[in-house]
Each structure stands twice: as C-alpha cells, then as structure tokens.
C-alpha cells in the first residue's frame, strides 16, 4: 500500500535519485539534470509535488499546478500535471495509487 504525501525540501536528494533511475521514454530516454527538484514547481503560483512512498522509500512522484484558463470562453481552474515518474518496478501499480 502506498502512502501519498506532499514532498518536503528534505526529499530533494531522494527525488533526484528517483529521476535519474526513472528516465521517460522508450526509444529515447529523457532525464532532466537539475540540482533542485522543486525548482520547476517554484515557477508556478500554485505548484505542488506529491510523492508515493512504500515502506518509507519514495517510489513515485507527481507534480501539479493549478491554473486559471479559458475553456469555451469561461474562466476555469484546471490542474497542469508534470514530472510524473515512478520506479520502473512500480510503474503499472502506482497509477492506481496516485489517481
């Protein structure tokens, strides 16, 4: 069973390790080289980083920002998701835990 919580600054190093071990893509792997995992979220007014833990170990991460956009001419608040990553061995089961 996963524990989902908001990430804290103290999680930075473990999140960077997770990102390095969990490249995106199949034919071409994409890994972002950064020192501060939270930098991208700091660019958004309402950015949040959620982590999935199992047995006290971070096995997945998902970030989102709330944005006001126009949909059909009406202002709506939506969530923009980014930085979705999970350890390779957890990828199939984690989606059920995060969503």
NORDADA-V893393 format. One record per backbone hydrogen bond with DSSP energy under -1.0 kcal/mol. NH is the residue of the N-H (numbers start at 1). CO is the residue of the C=O. E is the energy in kcal/mol with one decimal. If there is no record, write none. Layout:
nh=NH co=CO e=E
nh=NH co=CO e=E
//
This chain:
nh=3 co=53 e=-2.4
nh=5 co=51 e=-2.0
nh=7 co=49 e=-3.2
nh=11 co=8 e=-2.5
nh=12 co=9 e=-1.8
nh=15 co=11 e=-2.5
nh=16 co=12 e=-2.4
nh=17 co=13 e=-2.0
nh=18 co=14 e=-2.3
nh=19 co=15 e=-2.4
nh=20 co=16 e=-2.0
nh=21 co=17 e=-2.0
nh=24 co=30 e=-2.3
nh=30 co=24 e=-2.4
nh=39 co=36 e=-1.6
nh=42 co=38 e=-1.9
nh=44 co=41 e=-1.5
nh=48 co=64 e=-3.0
nh=50 co=62 e=-3.3
nh=51 co=5 e=-3.1
nh=52 co=60 e=-2.5
nh=53 co=3 e=-2.7
nh=54 co=57 e=-2.3
nh=57 co=54 e=-1.5
nh=59 co=52 e=-2.9
nh=60 co=52 e=-1.3
nh=61 co=85 e=-2.8
nh=62 co=50 e=-2.5
nh=63 co=82 e=-2.4
nh=64 co=48 e=-2.5
nh=65 co=80 e=-1.8
nh=67 co=78 e=-3.0
nh=69 co=76 e=-3.0
nh=71 co=74 e=-3.1
nh=74 co=71 e=-1.7
nh=76 co=69 e=-3.4
nh=78 co=67 e=-3.1
nh=80 co=65 e=-3.0
nh=82 co=63 e=-2.6
nh=85 co=61 e=-2.5
nh=87 co=59 e=-2.6
nh=90 co=87 e=-2.0
nh=94 co=90 e=-2.5
nh=98 co=94 e=-2.4
nh=99 co=95 e=-2.0
//
